[in-house]
Amino acid sequence: MRFFENLNYNFLGLRKVTYLISGTLFLLGVIAALIRGFHFGIDFKGGTEIVLQFEKPINIGDVRIDVENIGLGNLEVKTFGSETGVMIRTELQVIPAEVYPKVITGIEKQIEELMPGVPRTIVDSSASSITYAFQNPDTANQIIDGLFSAGFQSGRVSEEPDNVEMIVSVGIADWIKENLRDKITDNSFTVLKEDRVGPKIGDELKRDAVLAIFFALLAILVYLAFRFKFIFAFAAVAALFHDVLITLGLFALLYGLIPGLNLDIDLTVVAAFLTLVGYSINDTVIVFDRIRENLKIHKTRPLFDIINTSVSQTMSRTILTGGTTLLTVLVLLIFGGEVLRVFAFTLFFGIIIGTYSSIFVASTLVYEYATKYKKKVEF
């Protein structure tokens, strides 16, 4: 980037403008968080998340109506990826007691269609499965294969040749499938995934995620305090808080405004934030290193000029690194699929904000401290 080789720009002269930009973005994020709130994924909220893949494009409104009154309470239904994907969420972990007999009736009905009057006994049942015993292995195998072909999660209890028992899943996904199968007859579908997380586990994951980010920032603070000076460490960590909080605010601000993009906060987002912290601090350390070098060389030069010169000298590297990384993340955002899209979204905007903070926030905080308290920064 030869355009930036001899750059000598007054970055600190724009600090009031950057304060206004950062303050506005932060305020918008806080207002959005208070009014709209954050939408947590199944990792943190607990419950069951089911993803269905249809053969042909599906009207999400029709699916929402079809599952509205099936006894599972309030269900969240939305598009997953393309027009053929549907995500259904519920806070329930298992089939409700009043719905359980209906599921069993559906299984019994299918068994009767496969083999009318076949002798069978229920040897075990739980909130998530029911186990049948038949008179001989051939009958058991035929019923198992027939139920599986009909869309039930059926299987053998044992792989022994004389096995006569069959276990059938009685999950929320099975009840949803059974209802949709009757109502959507011209568009077959499969269950891509069914995730269940207990509310206690969700709370623990949420707490651990916050602690992970906090200790990462604390470790960076300690490391930079030894490598530079405490004010540099404080400014760098403050800039990281700036990056994380503004990026987090985008989740509340943009939720539901970008079609096909799931902006729920889950463990993938936490991984993206930790990646962002590492990326952003790397840019900031490069600038701080150049400031330290210039302070050693130009001992009598004003700190204002040294910071401007240092940021200008590292601008080529900052733009090259940020630009190439953004291109990679943009490809991931467009072509990475639904699972990686929210990770790429977090990094894409986080890298832009992190690059901005490395140029305009971290070094500015060092200068403001030295000016306000009349401290001479030297190494």
N, C-alpha and C positions, 0 to 999 in steps of 0.2 A: 504494500500500500504506500507507494512513493508520495502520494498526496499528503500523507501525514508526517513525512520525514522531517521537514523543517517547520512543523507546526509550533506556534507560540501563542496560545490563546489564553485569554483572561477567564479561566474557569471559575475562580473564586469571586470574580465580579458578578457572576450570575447566581450567587448563593441565595439571594432573596427570592429570585424567581423559582429556584429549585425548592426552597422551603415551601413556597406556595403550591407547587406541583405535588410534592410529597404529602403535604398537609391535606390537600384536596382529595388525593387518592385514598389516603388513610381514613379521612372523614366519611367518604362515600362508602368505603368498606365497612366501617363501624355502623353507619345508618342501615346499610343493607343487611348486616348481621342481626341488628336489633329488630328490624321490621320483617325481613324475610327469613332470617335464621339460616343455619347450616343444615344440610341434608346428609345424614350419615348413612353409610352403606351397612350391609348386613354384618360386617366385621365388628362394628362398634355398637350398632343398635340392637342386635340380637333378632332372632326370628328365622324365617325361611325365605330363601330367594330361589325362584325357579325361572329358568330361561327356556323358552320354546322356540323351535325353528320350524317354520312352515315352508311348504314347497313353493307356494305362490304368495305374492304380496297380500298382506292381511290388513283389514281396517281395525285399527287399535280401539276405536270406539265400540265396535261390535264385540270385540273380545271383552272389553270392560263391562258391557251389559250382560254378556253371557256368564260371567263369573261373579256378578254383583250379589246375587242372592242364593249362594250355594252353601251357606252356613259357616263361612270362614271369616266373618266379620268384614272389616274394612280392608280391601285389597288395593295395593298400589300397582297399576298396570301401565306400562309405557313401552315404547319401541326400544328394541335392543339392536343397535347397529343399523342394519338395513330395514327395508319395509317388510321383510319376511321374519324378523326376529321380534319376540315379545318377552319382556321381563315382568314377572309377577312377584310381588313381595307381600308378606304378611308377618305380623309380630308373633304368630303362633308357631310353636315347635312341633306339635303333633296334632292329629285330627281331633276336633272337639268330641266329647262323649256323645252328644246328640247326633253327630254326623257318622260316627263309627259304624252303627248298625246299617246305615245306608250303603257304606262301602262294602261291608260284608255281603249285603244283599246283592250288590252288583257282581261280586265274585261268584256267589252261589248261582246266580242267573247264568253267568258265562259257563260255569261247570255243567249246568243242566243242558245248555245248548250243545256243548261238546259231547256229553254222554248222559242222556236223560236217565234219571234214577240210579246213577252209579252209587254204590255204597261208600260212605266216607265218614270219618269222625274228626272232630277238632281236638287235637292233642295239646295245643298250646296257643295262646293269644296274648298279645301285648298292645301297647298304644301304637306301635309302628309295624306290626306284622301279625299274621295268623298262620298256623301250621295245621295241615290236613294229613290224615293217614288213609291210604287206600288198601284194597285187599291184595293187590299184587304189583310188582314193579312195572309191568307193561302199562297198566292203567295209569299209574302215577306219572310215567314218562309222557304218555299221550296228553294227559291233562296239563302237565307242566308246559309242554311245547305249545299246546293250544292256547293257553292263557297268555303265554309270552307273545305269541303271534298276534293276539288280540290287544296287546299293549300293556298287559299287567307285568309287574316285576316279580315273576315267579321263578323258583329254582328248586333244586334238589337239596334236601337237608344233608344227605351224604352222597358221596360219589361211589359208594359200594354198589355192586350189580343188583343186590337184593333190596335196595332202598325203596320204601313204599311211602315216604313222607315228602310233602311239598310245602315250602314256605312261600308266602305271598306278602309282598310289601303293602302296608296300609299307611301310606304317607299322604301328605298334603298334595304332592305332585300327582299321585295316583287319582285322588278325588277330582282334582282340576282336569286331568286328562279325560276322565270318564265323562265329565259334564261337557267338555268342549267337543269330545268325539261325537256326542249325540247331537250337538247344536251346529257344529261346523263339519258337514259331511262331504264337501267338495274340495277340501284343502287339507291334506294329511300333514301331520307334524310329528316331531320327535322332541324329547326332552334333552337339551344340551347339557344342563347341569342343574343340580339341586343342592344348595348349600344351607346348612342349619348351624346356627350359632346361638348358644344360650345367652340370656341377658347378663348373667354374671361374668361370663367369659368376655362378652362385648365391653363391659365396663372396665375389666382388667386390661384389655387390649387398648382401650382409649387412654387409660392412665399410663400404660407403658409407652405409648406413642408420644405423649406429652413429655414424659421423663427422658425418652431417647433424644428428642430435639433439645431439651433443656441441658442435658449433660454434654451433648455435642457442642453447644454454644459455650458452656462452662469450660470445657477442655480447650477450646479455641482461645478463650479469654486468658487462661493460664499460660498456654504456649506462647501467645503473642506478647504477653507481659514480660516473659523471659527473653524473647527474641528481640523485641523493640523496647518500648517503654509502656507503662500502664495506660497512658492516654491513647496510644496507638491501638492497644488491645481493646480498650473501651470503645473507641470510635469504630473499630472493625466489627465488634459484636453488636453495637447499636445499629450499624448499617445492615447486618444480617437480620436483626429483628425487623428492621424497616422492610427488607425484601420479603420475609416470611409473612408478616402481617398484611402487607398490601396484596401479595399473591393470594393469601387466604381470603381476603375481602372480595376478590374476584369470584370466588366460589359462591358467595352469597349474592353478589351483584348480578352474575351472569346465569345463575341457575334457571333452567327452563327457557332461556332466550336463544340458545344455540341448538338447532335441530340435530338429532343424532348424537349429541355429546352428553354422556353421563357425568354430571358434576357432583356425584356423591363422594363424601370424604371417607376413604377406607384405608387399608394398610398400604395399597399401591400409592396413594397420595402422600402418605407419611414417608415412604421410600423416596418419592420425588422431592419432597422438602429436604430430606437429609442430603440427597444428591445436589440440590440447589445450594444448600449451605456450603458444601465442599467446593462447588464450582465458584460461587461468589467470593468466598474468602481467598481463593487462589488469585483472582483478579486484584483484590484489595492488597494482598501481600506484595504483589509485583509493584504496585504504585508506591507502597510504603518503603520497599527496598530502594527504589530510585530516589525517594525523598531522603532517606538516610545517607545514601551515597553523595547526593548533592550537598547535604548539610555538612558532611566531612570535608568536601572539596571547597565549598564557598561558605566559609565560617562567618563572614561579615555580611553576607547577602541577606536581605529581608526574607522572612519565612513566607510571606505572601508570594514573592517572585519564585522562590524555590518550589513551592507546591505547584504553582502554575506550570513551571518548566518541567517538573517531574511527570505531571499528568500528561503534558503534551508529548514528552519523550516516549511514554509508554502507550500512547494512543494507537499507534500502528499495530502493536501486539494485541491490544484490547479489542480493536475492531476485527482483526483477522480471526482471533480465537472465538469471539462472540458470534461473528458472522458464519463461520464454518459450522459451529455447533448448532446454531439456529437452523441452518439448512438441513442438517441431519435430523433434528428434532421435528422440523416441519414435515419431512418425509414420513417420519414415524407417526405424526399426528394425522396425516392424510391416509396412509396406507397400513398403519400398524394394527388396525382392527379395534374392536370395541374395548377389549381388555386393556390394551396399552394406550388407548386414546387419552384417557384422563391423566395418565402419567406424563405423556408427551405435552398435553395442554399445560400442566403445572410447570414443566421445565421450560416450555416455550416462553410463557410470560414471565416466569421467574428469572430466566437468563437476561431478558430485556431489562427488567427492573434491577437485577443484580449488577449488570454492566453500568447502568445509570448510577447506581449507588456507589460503585467503585470510583466513578469519575467525579460525581458531584456531592456525595454525602460523607463518605468516610474521611477523606482528606479535609473537607470543610469543617468537620467536627473538631479535628486536631487544631486547625487554625483558630476556630472560635474559642477553644479552651485556652490556647496560648495568649490570645489577644485579651480575653476577659480577665484572666488571672495574672496577666503580664509575666508569664513563664517563658523562659528561653528554652527552646527545644534544641538539644544538641546530643551528639553521640561521641 
